Amino acid sequence: MEVKIGVQSIPREIVIETNSSPEEVERSLTQAVAEGGLFILPDDKGGKILVPADKIGYLEFTGSEQRRIGFGSL
């Protein structure tokens, strides 16, 4: 799924593809905010994104809809 992270005082959002479920992402964010630590999100290529939890403005995630390719309509 695609996750967009809005960081305070930064005009562009961070966009990451992850294999984590929405529940895992929400649980990780909740824990990071409660502890005042880092929000850590693994990407689908084996890397990680680390963001200070207190700097996160918003988090948006979308389902696992396949991207459409081509010009035909379905």
C-alpha positions in Angstrom: 0.0 0.0 0.0 1.1 3.6 -0.5 1.7 5.8 2.6 2.0 9.5 2.5 3.7 11.2 5.5 3.3 15.0 6.0 6.1 16.4 8.0 5.8 19.8 9.8 7.7 22.7 8.2 8.5 20.6 5.1 6.5 21.5 1.9 6.7 18.0 0.3 5.3 14.9 1.7 7.2 11.6 1.9 5.6 8.9 -0.2 6.5 5.2 0.4 5.2 1.8 -0.8 5.1 -0.7 2.1 3.9 -4.2 2.6 2.7 -3.4 6.1 -1.0 -3.5 6.8 -3.0 -0.4 7.8 -3.3 -1.7 11.3 0.5 -2.2 11.6 1.1 1.3 10.4 -1.4 2.8 12.7 -0.1 0.8 15.7 3.5 1.9 14.9 2.5 5.5 14.7 0.5 5.4 17.9 3.4 3.8 19.7 6.0 6.3 18.4 3.8 9.3 19.3 3.2 7.9 22.8 6.9 7.3 23.4 8.0 10.5 21.7 10.4 8.6 19.6 10.9 7.7 15.9 8.2 6.5 13.6 9.8 3.7 11.6 8.1 2.4 8.5 9.7 -0.4 6.3 9.4 0.0 2.6 8.7 -2.8 0.1 12.3 -2.9 -1.0 13.8 -3.7 2.4 14.6 -0.1 3.4 13.2 1.9 6.2 11.9 5.5 6.6 12.5 7.1 10.0 10.7 10.3 11.0 10.6 12.0 14.4 7.0 11.2 15.7 6.5 14.7 17.1 7.2 16.3 13.6 4.5 14.2 11.8 1.7 16.5 10.6 -0.5 13.8 9.0 -0.3 10.2 7.7 -2.4 9.1 4.7 -2.6 5.5 3.4 -4.4 4.0 0.5 -5.5 0.5 -0.3 -3.6 -1.9 -2.5 -5.4 -0.9 -5.7 -3.4 -1.8 -8.8 -2.2 1.1 -10.8 -3.8 1.4 -14.2 -1.6 1.3 -17.3 -2.7 2.3 -20.8 -5.5 4.4 -22.2 -8.4 2.0 -22.3 -11.3 2.3 -19.9 -12.5 -0.6 -17.8 
